[in-house]
Amino acid sequence: MRTLAAILLLAAGSLPGTAGELTTRTESDGIWVLEDGAPVLFFHGAPMPGAAPAERGTYIHPILTPSGTALTLNAPEDHPHHRGLFWAWHQIVKDGVKVADGWDMKDIDWVVDRLDATVTGGEVRLNVELRWVLKDGTALIREQDHFTIHATEAGVRRMDAEVRLKALLPGVAIGGSDNERGYSGPSWRLPDAPRLSFESGQGAVKAEMNAVTASGWMQFLHPDWTALMTCAVDGVPVTRWILRNELSMQNCAWPGRQTVPVPGDRDIVLESRFLWQDGAPDAAWGSARQAAISGD
């Protein structure tokens, strides 16, 4: 795999503007998405070599603005289990007993059965299939992911994410951390958290120790860049957010502390849309944000 430093040098030579040509490059541990030859993001399909813990093998890092600024951190010293943009749950339960922790990566492996990409028009679609497997070899959950990356428009980048979960055995449930915070679901480790501010449907949102209630989307404002995440489960917006101005991740917390059954006869469908750009919000960002919020 090419080093991140080399990839960032490529990105530094690209400029925001009209939509470019999206391509992919497959590495031994994942897939790069490129625009006009410059990197957009990397999907990891294998554990991070030398990391402790190293088990998480499906996550996205780096996510890059058109100028090459990285919006994610990978296995930082303060929280080595944080991996860029990832989906995880503290409580993995079988027949009422917690058997693994997918957030802290304990007693579970993720076995990737499929990872490929298709390029159509101005989009790249990453297709992932994996199984959540206990250390004794028992497979509990089948996960199917689809990530659609769109060509940059007026400096704004966009990715649509769909994560589908189905139980392979009866009696399987998932939940967040067993405390008032309830860390669970889609999270990204954004850099420079003390300089972040947050906005949602009702305006400015203040980071607190426990989850806050907002709209089904959250905007993350940094002096150098702007990002947005929407969040829904089975078509219903998730309005519970864990926000941090200290060194930590930003989390759309579903289902929170309580556990929810994972059915075996249908998928639980988690949908998110991500936007990001260099600099402060402008007219192009406002249009893209409105489209993201409305689901267009």
Secondary structure, DSSP 8 states (H G I E B T S, - for coil): ---HHHHHHHHHT----S---EEEEEETTEEEEEETTEEEEEEE-S--TT-SS-----EEEEEB-TT--B---BS-TT-TT-BSEEEEESEEEETTEEEEBTTTTBSEEEEEEEEEEEEETTEEEEEEEEEEEETTS-EEEEEEEEEEEEEEETTEEEEEEEEEEEESSTTEEEE--SSSS--EEEEE--S-GGG-EEEETTEEE---SS-EE--SEEEEEETTEEEEEE-EETTEE--EEE--SSSS-EEE--S-SSEEE--SSS-EEEEEEEEEEESS--HHHHHHHHHHHHT-
